[in-house]
Amino acid sequence: MEFYKCHNLGNDFILFYNVNSFVDIKKLCFRKLNIGADGIIFLKKLKDCYKINIFNKDGSEALCCGNALFCSFKFIFEKLLKKDLKKEIMIKTLSKKALGLYEKGKICFYIDPPKIIDSFSKKIENKKFNFILVDSGVLHLVSFLKDIDSLDINYFAKKIKRFFKDGININFARIDKEKIFVRTYERGVEEETYSCGTAAIAVAKAYNFKKRKMAFKYGDIEVFFENDRLKISSNPKIVFKGDLNI
């Protein structure tokens, strides 16, 4: 069974195209004994668009994932359409529709803008966090801090997520003149990931600006608000192709 390993800024996936066979998600995503990934993408061609089902490495299904969309658009443009790079492509997730295009060597897509749901504070071991809850296809908590580099993100995030029955994506961000630096703890992965597309959207909304680069460990995701639409841009990679015997 053919698969592709892909990532956007280190948030990595195993992508299957038009595959109906069962795969053991937890087993395949385990890095020590198998291919290893933060999640798995099942991409299918429909009559007039594409559809993706996204699974986290713990086996749970995600409603939406920005980096899974980036990787899926990259695969469609480079492996399926090849030379027809001027075409616009629609992909459906469980909660969103995204319109993608190949622009100046990067993948861009338009998606419905996020919504702020709530704001509140939590005190964890004498450390106060002010949170904004944003729906960017999935729910994200955003907290702006002066220092995120020294923060033990996995430690604090695991304590914060206990307040949410189904868990939560948690982001800590630091504002700079040209960029906003972001660290994300992802629900379903249950640890910090190197980048997150829906996190970039959520942080952008929480800070309420029209255009800004979101800086993750291995690169940037650009977020633009254009009238009633949101545009997001980055540079996903297809790393290798393989064949899986199951």
Secondary structure, 3 states (H helix, E strand, C coil): CEEEEEEECCEEEEEEECCCCCCCHHHHHCCCCCCCCCEEEEEEECCCCEEEEEEECCCCEECCCHHHHHHHHHHHHHHHHCCCCCCCEEEECCCCEEEEEEECCEEEEEECCCEEEEEEEEEECCEEEEEEEEECCCEEEEEECCCCCCCCHHHHHHHHHHHCCCCCEEEEEEECCCEEEEEEEECCCCEEECCCHHHHHHHHHHHCCCEEEEEECCEEEEEEEECCEEEEEECCEEEEEEECCC
